[in-house]
Amino acid sequence: MTITDTPVADTGSAAATPPPARARGRVLRHLRANPLGMLGAALLLIVIVIGVLAPLLAPYAPAEVHFATPFQKPGTVGFALGTDDLGRDILSRVLYGTRASLEVGVLAVLCAVLIGVPLGLLAGYWRALDMLLSRIGDVLLAFPFVIIAVGLTAIYGAGLGEAAIALGIAQVPVMMRVVRAETLRLKETDFVLAARTMNVSWWRILGEHILPNSLAPIIVQATVIMPTAVLGEAILSFLGLGIKPPAPSLGIMLSDAQQYLLRTPWPGIFPGVALLLICLGFNLFGDALRDALDPKTSR
């Protein structure tokens, strides 16, 4: 008996919608039916637009000082959200700080995906590597991600790129465990076993069969890493280990405003609200996306 790859084409359902299109339609319907997910998507859209168009939306350069007008209240002519202790426009700094937070988050997600996904695939497919990689991951998971990020930035220095790489590396063990679990499940499925019987190479099995079917949990985990990295960047910048002044950062704004909170709270309130909205948007959208991509919850 020979194994052929034609039965799917002969099912007699040519008029049916292709499986990928059906899956996309199901996900979109589930997202539209989730009000919190739509709220998260709206918040993310606003945040992304603000980050991309920050140079056009900001009325001043983020480091431009106005020594004659420090601590201006919100609503003052020329300063919609007021000014800080150096007379810098808070609105401009919040816009640019949001842009920096998104840049760090995206770079951290890319770092976690590029390192964690291959390690998770190898750990799940090869028993010999599983013990070694899993134990290393367990050791790293024993420490809070902020501790790992602080240690890495202390070694390699402060800066936007350094903070993003440190936060991404700190999230590698989590991404690796997610991909490893999916690989362990998928490698026992019929289509992977059939590929093995046809002597398909292991790297083709991982790249053409297991990885495409693991994209859903990878995407969901990326939406979890993104707000974690944004908060991590704010913490590192607050401690002086993240983005270097005078570059704008929401964490730096919070650090500068802490000594004036009782006198003039708005320099600390607005960057805090920006952080809240960024993380809330990603968390709401991530939860809705997880439910939409899980067939068990989308009946």
NORPE-V278387 format. One record per residue. N is the residue number from 0. RES is the residue in three letters. PHI is phi in degrees with one decimal (NA if undefined). OMEGA is omega as a letter, one per 40 degrees, with the letter a starting at -180 (999 if undefined). Layout:
n->[N:N]
res->[RES:RES]
phi->[PHI:PHI]
omega->[OMEGA:OMEGA]
This chain:
n->[0:1:2:3:4:5:6:7:8:9:10:11:12:13:14:15:16:17:18:19:20:21:22:23:24:25:26:27:28:29:30:31:32:33:34:35:36:37:38:39:40:41:42:43:44:45:46:47:48:49:50:51:52:53:54:55:56:57:58:59:60:61:62:63:64:65:66:67:68:69:70:71:72:73:74:75:76:77:78:79:80:81:82:83:84:85:86:87:88:89:90:91:92:93:94:95:96:97:98:99:100:101:102:103:104:105:106:107:108:109:110:111:112:113:114:115:116:117:118:119:120:121:122:123:124:125:126:127:128:129:130:131:132:133:134:135:136:137:138:139:140:141:142:143:144:145:146:147:148:149:150:151:152:153:154:155:156:157:158:159:160:161:162:163:164:165:166:167:168:169:170:171:172:173:174:175:176:177:178:179:180:181:182:183:184:185:186:187:188:189:190:191:192:193:194:195:196:197:198:199:200:201:202:203:204:205:206:207:208:209:210:211:212:213:214:215:216:217:218:219:220:221:222:223:224:225:226:227:228:229:230:231:232:233:234:235:236:237:238:239:240:241:242:243:244:245:246:247:248:249:250:251:252:253:254:255:256:257:258:259:260:261:262:263:264:265:266:267:268:269:270:271:272:273:274:275:276:277:278:279:280:281:282:283:284:285:286:287:288:289:290:291:292:293:294:295:296:297:298]
res->[MET:THR:ILE:THR:ASP:THR:PRO:VAL:ALA:ASP:THR:GLY:SER:ALA:ALA:ALA:THR:PRO:PRO:PRO:ALA:ARG:ALA:ARG:GLY:ARG:VAL:LEU:ARG:HIS:LEU:ARG:ALA:ASN:PRO:LEU:GLY:MET:LEU:GLY:ALA:ALA:LEU:LEU:LEU:ILE:VAL:ILE:VAL:ILE:GLY:VAL:LEU:ALA:PRO:LEU:LEU:ALA:PRO:TYR:ALA:PRO:ALA:GLU:VAL:HIS:PHE:ALA:THR:PRO:PHE:GLN:LYS:PRO:GLY:THR:VAL:GLY:PHE:ALA:LEU:GLY:THR:ASP:ASP:LEU:GLY:ARG:ASP:ILE:LEU:SER:ARG:VAL:LEU:TYR:GLY:THR:ARG:ALA:SER:LEU:GLU:VAL:GLY:VAL:LEU:ALA:VAL:LEU:CYS:ALA:VAL:LEU:ILE:GLY:VAL:PRO:LEU:GLY:LEU:LEU:ALA:GLY:TYR:TRP:ARG:ALA:LEU:ASP:MET:LEU:LEU:SER:ARG:ILE:GLY:ASP:VAL:LEU:LEU:ALA:PHE:PRO:PHE:VAL:ILE:ILE:ALA:VAL:GLY:LEU:THR:ALA:ILE:TYR:GLY:ALA:GLY:LEU:GLY:GLU:ALA:ALA:ILE:ALA:LEU:GLY:ILE:ALA:GLN:VAL:PRO:VAL:MET:MET:ARG:VAL:VAL:ARG:ALA:GLU:THR:LEU:ARG:LEU:LYS:GLU:THR:ASP:PHE:VAL:LEU:ALA:ALA:ARG:THR:MET:ASN:VAL:SER:TRP:TRP:ARG:ILE:LEU:GLY:GLU:HIS:ILE:LEU:PRO:ASN:SER:LEU:ALA:PRO:ILE:ILE:VAL:GLN:ALA:THR:VAL:ILE:MET:PRO:THR:ALA:VAL:LEU:GLY:GLU:ALA:ILE:LEU:SER:PHE:LEU:GLY:LEU:GLY:ILE:LYS:PRO:PRO:ALA:PRO:SER:LEU:GLY:ILE:MET:LEU:SER:ASP:ALA:GLN:GLN:TYR:LEU:LEU:ARG:THR:PRO:TRP:PRO:GLY:ILE:PHE:PRO:GLY:VAL:ALA:LEU:LEU:LEU:ILE:CYS:LEU:GLY:PHE:ASN:LEU:PHE:GLY:ASP:ALA:LEU:ARG:ASP:ALA:LEU:ASP:PRO:LYS:THR:SER:ARG]
phi->[NA:-108.2:-97.7:-115.6:-111.9:-106.6:-59.4:-64.0:-74.0:-104.2:-78.8:80.0:-115.7:-65.2:-79.9:-73.4:-70.7:-57.5:-53.3:-60.3:-66.8:-61.8:-64.6:-63.7:-63.9:-64.6:-63.5:-64.6:-63.2:-66.7:-65.7:-66.2:-83.8:-107.7:-63.6:-67.5:-64.3:-67.3:-62.5:-62.2:-63.8:-64.8:-62.4:-63.9:-61.4:-64.2:-63.5:-65.1:-62.1:-62.3:-64.9:-71.0:-98.5:-55.0:-62.9:-86.6:-84.7:-71.1:-73.4:-134.9:-68.0:-64.1:-99.1:-72.3:-105.1:-132.0:-62.4:-81.9:-132.5:-80.5:54.2:-73.2:-74.3:-59.2:94.8:-64.5:-59.1:92.5:-137.5:-61.7:-108.6:86.5:-130.3:-96.1:-67.1:-99.6:79.1:-78.7:-69.8:-68.5:-59.8:-62.6:-70.8:-66.4:-62.6:-70.0:-66.0:-62.0:-60.4:-64.3:-62.7:-65.2:-61.3:-63.4:-61.9:-64.1:-64.1:-65.8:-63.0:-60.5:-63.0:-64.0:-70.7:-65.4:-96.4:-71.5:-65.7:-60.8:-65.1:-65.6:-62.9:-67.5:-65.5:-76.4:-91.8:-109.3:-61.7:-63.2:-86.1:-60.3:-62.0:-65.7:-66.7:-66.0:-67.4:-62.6:-62.3:-63.4:-63.8:-67.7:-70.7:-70.6:-106.8:-57.8:-60.7:-65.9:-63.5:-64.4:-64.0:-62.7:-63.3:-67.7:-69.0:-66.3:-79.9:-96.6:100.8:-92.3:149.8:-62.7:-64.1:-63.5:-64.8:-64.1:-65.0:-61.8:-68.2:-65.4:-63.2:-63.7:-96.0:-59.3:-58.7:-67.5:-62.3:-63.4:-66.0:-63.9:-68.9:-60.9:-62.0:-66.0:-66.3:-60.7:-74.0:-75.5:-72.1:-101.4:-77.8:-63.6:-69.3:-74.3:-63.0:-65.4:-64.3:-65.7:-64.5:-92.2:59.6:-71.4:-63.0:-63.5:-70.9:-72.8:-62.3:-66.7:-80.3:-104.7:-118.3:-81.4:-61.1:-60.0:-82.5:-104.8:-65.2:-59.4:-65.3:-65.3:-64.1:-63.2:-65.1:-63.6:-69.6:-82.9:-67.8:-58.0:-65.9:-63.1:-67.9:-61.9:-65.4:-61.8:-63.3:-62.7:-66.1:-62.6:-66.6:-60.9:-85.4:84.9:-110.9:-105.0:-67.0:-84.9:-63.0:-86.6:-58.0:-74.5:-155.1:-63.7:-66.8:-64.4:-61.5:-66.5:-65.5:-68.1:-86.9:-62.8:-78.0:-115.1:-61.4:-71.4:-88.3:-136.5:-76.7:-64.4:-63.0:-100.2:-69.9:-67.0:-65.6:-65.4:-64.8:-61.5:-61.0:-59.8:-68.3:-61.9:-68.1:-63.4:-61.1:-66.8:-68.2:-64.5:-67.7:-64.4:-63.6:-65.8:-66.2:-62.1:-66.4:-70.5:-85.1:-93.7:-59.3:-69.0:-103.1:-117.6:-70.9]
omega->[a:a:i:a:a:a:a:a:a:a:i:a:a:a:a:i:i:a:i:i:i:a:i:i:i:a:a:i:a:i:a:i:a:a:i:i:i:i:i:i:i:i:i:i:i:a:a:i:i:a:a:a:a:i:i:a:a:i:a:i:a:a:a:a:i:a:a:a:i:i:i:a:i:a:i:a:a:a:a:a:i:a:i:a:i:a:i:a:a:i:a:a:i:i:i:i:i:i:i:i:i:i:i:a:a:i:i:i:i:i:i:a:a:i:a:a:i:i:i:i:a:a:a:a:a:i:a:i:a:a:a:a:i:i:i:i:i:i:a:i:i:i:i:a:a:i:i:a:i:i:a:i:i:i:a:i:a:i:a:a:i:i:a:i:i:i:i:i:i:a:a:a:i:i:i:i:i:a:i:i:i:i:i:i:a:a:i:i:a:a:i:i:i:i:i:a:i:i:i:a:a:a:i:i:i:a:a:a:a:a:i:i:i:a:a:i:i:i:i:i:i:i:i:a:a:i:i:i:i:i:i:i:i:i:a:i:i:a:a:a:a:a:a:i:e:i:a:i:i:i:i:i:i:i:i:a:a:a:a:a:a:a:a:a:a:i:i:a:a:i:i:i:i:i:i:a:i:a:i:i:a:a:i:a:i:i:i:i:i:i:a:a:i:a:a:a:a:i:999]
